[in-house]
Amino acid sequence: MLAQNHIELPEDAQAQFEKLIDALEDLEDVQQVYHNVEFV
């Protein structure tokens, strides 16, 4: 599945977003994490 709309994420929020993605991926029940964020 490819995203049709992309969200631009400013630099100051990138570290927090990456931390969230890492936390989601570390959960045992999570198999895949998808997002539509483009780093600017």
Secondary structure, DSSP 8 states (H G I E B T S, - for coil): ---SS-EEE-HHHHHHHHHHHHHHHHSTT-------EEE-
